[in-house]
Amino acid sequence: MRTLIAFSKDQSGGAAVEMAIVAPVIAGLALVSAEVWMMSMDKQRAATALGAASDYYMGGGLSDDDAASVAMAAWRDPPQGAAVSHARSGRCGADLAEVSSFCSNGSAAAVYVTLIASGVSQGLFDERNVEAERTVRVR
């Protein structure tokens, strides 16, 4: 409180000059911090939605379209043009394989589903792409 009183009685102008130099820097840091926070929240919401789709598969779900619908329903405050896409791939060890094929040892290829959540979010300064990806082994 004393500092405020002393500041108001100061007639030299030095405090005003200091404030004029420091205030824009503080305001800029606040805006950049808010932008970074908004970006991370958008990405976290997309990742959480993909987590719900992963839980769908882990619970025995088989339909990729249903998994995408689950993810869209779980995506809180989705950005403009939000969409969830999916792609299946097969692997025999480290090698790529057809999803419906068998490996050289006679076992079925492991099947993975890659889910991608994407959209365009409005930030403080401009639009930005929001993307999250998750791969789940389904067989």
N, C-alpha and C positions, 0 to 999 in steps of 0.2 A: 504494500500500500504506500509506503514511504517513497518507493521508487517511482510510482505513478505521480505522486505529488511533486517530487523533484523534477520529473520529466515535464510536467505541465508548467512549471515555473522557469524551466530552462529557456532562456531567450537567445542563446548563441546560435541555434540552428544546426549544430553538429548532430544531434540526435535525429533530426529530420532527414539529414543527408544519409546517415547510416541506415535509417529505416527505408529510404528510397532505394538504397542499393540492395538490402537484404530481402525486402518484401517480395519482389518479383522472383527471386531465387526460391524462396519458400513456397510461393504459389505454384511455380513450375514443378517443383518436387511433389507437391500435393497432387497436381493433375496427372503427372506421370505415374505416381503410386496408384491412383484410382484406376488408370487405364490398365496397368499391369494386373491389378486385382480383378478387374472385369474380365480380362482375357483368361486368367487362370480359372475363374468361376465358370466361364463358358465351357472351357475344356473339361473341367471336373464334372459338370452336368452331363456332357456328352459321354464321358467315360462311365458315369454311374448308370446311364441308360443302357450302355453296352453290357454292363455288369448284370442288369436285369435279364437281358437276352441270353447271356451266358448261363445264368441260373435256370432259364427255361430249358436249355439243352441239358444241363446237369440233372434236371428233374425228369428227364426222359423225353423231352420234346423232340420232334423229328422234322418239323416243317420250317424251312428257312424263312418263308414269308411270314409265318406266325411269329418267329423270333424277331423279325424286323418290326412287326406290329407291336410286340411287347416292348421293344426298345423305344419306339416312338411314344408309346403311352407312358413310359417311365421317364422320358426326357422332360424335365421341369423347365419351363420357360424356353422352349426351343427357339433358335434364331430363325430369321427369315429363310425360307427355302430349305428347311431342315429335312434331311432324308437319311435313311439307314439302308445301306446296300450290303450284299453278301456275296461271297464267292467260295465254292468248295474246291479243295485240292486233296490229292492223295499222295502218300509217301510210303515208300518201302525203305526203312532206315533213313538215310540221308538223301536218297534218290527220289525224284518226283515220279509219280505213277498215276495211272488212270484211277479215278475214284472207284470204279467197279471192277478193277483188275485184281489179280493175285500176285503176290511177290514171288521171287524165284524159289523161296523155301516153301511155297504152297500156302502161306498164310494170306489173309485178306489185307489189302493195303490199309494203312491208317488213314482215316478221313478227317480233315480239318475244315472248319468253316471260319472264314475271316469276315468279321463284321466291321463296317466302316460307317461312322456317323459323321455327317458333314452339314454345313450350313454357312450362312453369311450373317455376321452379327454387327450391329452398329456400335462403335466405340465412341469415345469422347471426341476423337480427332477425325476418324474415317472408318469405313467398313473394313472388316477383317474376316478371313476364313477361319471357321472353327472345324477342327477335325480330330477324331479319336478313332483308334483302331484296336480291335481285340481279336485274337485267334483262339478258337476253342476246338479241342479234339472231340469229335462226336462218335468215332468208332476206332 
